[in-house]
Amino acid sequence: METRKNRNGKSIRAGIAILLAIITICCSKKSAVQPVTNQTIYKDTVLNIDSLNFTDHNGASVLTQEIAQKTLEEYYTDKDIHNYKTGYQDDEGNKMCAYYDTLYTYHLNNDRHEDGIIAYHLMPCLASGHCYQASYAFITNINKKYKIVNPEFLPPGYGIDSITNADNFNYLYFYRFDCGENKFEKRYRAKLSRK
């Protein structure tokens, strides 16, 4: 009887040892072959831009943040939308303000005037909240003056990563962001071209 117990005990221990060895080998192989998850995949597209054929090709200009802010203010003041200095809120809180955020500069149309994309927040005056996402418009020099072109050319919920130049083309890298879920949904690369 004792001999049988010893044999059963050794058999059980040997079986457990083999099972642990198999689990260890499987786990070590699994951790060695993991898929790459940090790689960003962009969906390619083209963005056509209106109203750039009126650009004056004479002279040169540099687009600064100050010029961009002033241009944004002039564009929206005519629509009764103001910047944070001149904006106000009525009793119902339904006045809108355009708040300057960021300027992305680049050359779009092969002249000596610097062009850009301006990011701004179009939202109720004095509002706060992290889900008020930026709006975007092109800004370019037309007839010796900078003007907003194609306001809100990206739909709500989209944001810009960067603009690059390669092979004589400008590429806009942008993304779709779900603010409520706080996650990136898709990333895009668009070639910028004139209509």
N, C-alpha and C positions, 0 to 999 in steps of 0.2 A: 504494500500500500504506500509506504513512504517513497519508494522508488518511483511509483506512478505519479505521485504529487510533485516530486522533484522534476520529473520529465515535463509534466504539464506546466509547471512554473517556468522552466527554462524555455519551453515552446512559446509561452505567452510573452516572456521578455524578449525573445528573439524576434517574434512577430512585431512587437512594439518598436524595437530598434530598426527593423526594416522599414516600417511605416514612417518613422521619423526621418530616416535617410531619404526616402522617396519625396516626402514633403519638402525637405531642405533643398534637394536638387531642383524640384519644380519651382520653388520660390526663387531660388538664385537665378534660374533661367528666365523667369518672368521679369525680374527686376533688371536683367541685363538687356532685354529686348523691349524697350518701351517706345511708343510712337512719339515723334517730335510734336509738341503741342504749342510751342512758342512761335512757330512759323506763321507769318501773316499772309493771307491769300487775298489778292485784290481782284475785283471784277472790273474789267476794262470797259470804258465807255468814252463818248465824245461829248463835250459841251460846246454848243454853238452860241456865240455872243452877238447880240444886235448892236446897231448904232455906233459902230467904231469906224465906219467909212468916212465920217465927218472930221476925223482928226486932222488938225493942222500939222503938216510935216515940217514946218519952219521952226527954227529955234530949238531950245532944249529946256527941260525942266526936271527938277527932282521932287518927287512926291514925299512930303513930310507928314508926320502925325498931325501937326497943327493945320496943314492944308486939308487933310482928310476930315478932321473934326469940323472945320468951318464948312466944307462942302456938304457934309452930312446934315449939319444944322440948316443950311440954306435949302437943301432939298426937302426936308420935312417941315420946315416952318410954313411953307406955302400950303401944306396939308393940315395945318393947325396941330402939328406934332412938334414938340420942343425938346431941347436937350435938358440935362439936369440943372443947368443954371437958370434957364428961362421957363422951364416946364412947370406946370401947376396941376392941381387935382381939384375937380369941382366937388360939390357936396355928395354926389353919388359915386365919386371915385372913378369916373369913366374917361378921364383925360389920359392920353397916351404920351409917352416920352420916348425919344430915341437916344440911348446912351452909347457913346463910342466905346469900343472894346479894344480891337487890335487892327493893325494894318499889315497886310502881306504885299510887298512890292515886287514887281517884275516888269519886263517889257513884253507887251502883247503883240503890238502891230508894227514892229521893226522901224519905228521912228526914234527920235532922241528924247521923247517925253516918257518919263517913267509912269507905268500903270500900276494898278494894284487891286486887291480885293479888301474891302473894309468889313470888319465884323462889328456888329452893334446889337444892342438889345432893344427891341421894340416891345414895350410893355407898359402897364399902367404906371403913372408917375409915383415915385416913392414906394413902389411895391418891392417885396423881397421874397426870396425863395430860390432854391437851387435848381428847379426845373424850368426856369425862364432861360431857354437856350438862345444862342445868338442867331441873328439874321445876317445874311451876307449880300453884298452888292459889289459890282465892278465899279472902279473909279478910274477915269481916264481924262486926258486933256483934249477938250474939243473946242476949237476956235479960241485958243489962247486962255482957256479957263477950265479948271477941273470940274467934272460933273459926275454925278451918280448915274450909272447905266445898269440896266437889268437888276433892279432892287429885288431882294429876296429870291435870287435865282436858284438857291438850294431850298427845297421844301423844309418845313419845320421838322426838327428831330435829326438834322444832319449837321455835322461839324467838319472843320478843316484841320488836317494834319500839317500839310506843307505844300509849297509849289516848287517844282524843280524844272530845270531846263536840260534837255538832252536831244541831240540830233536836230537842233533848230526848232524844237517844239517845246511848249510849256505844258507840264503835266501837273494837274491838281490831284493831290491825295486827300480823300475825304472819307467820312464814315457815317453810318447810321447808328444812333445811340438811343437806347430806351432808358430815359431818365428815371421813370418809376421803378424799373427793375435794376437800374444802375449797371447796365451791361452794353457792350458793343455788339451790334447785330451783324453788320457787314462792313467791309472796307472796299473802297473804290479807287481806281485811278482813271482820271479823265484827261484826254488830250484837249487843250483849249484851242478853239479855232473860231475865226470870224465867219459870219453868214455871208 
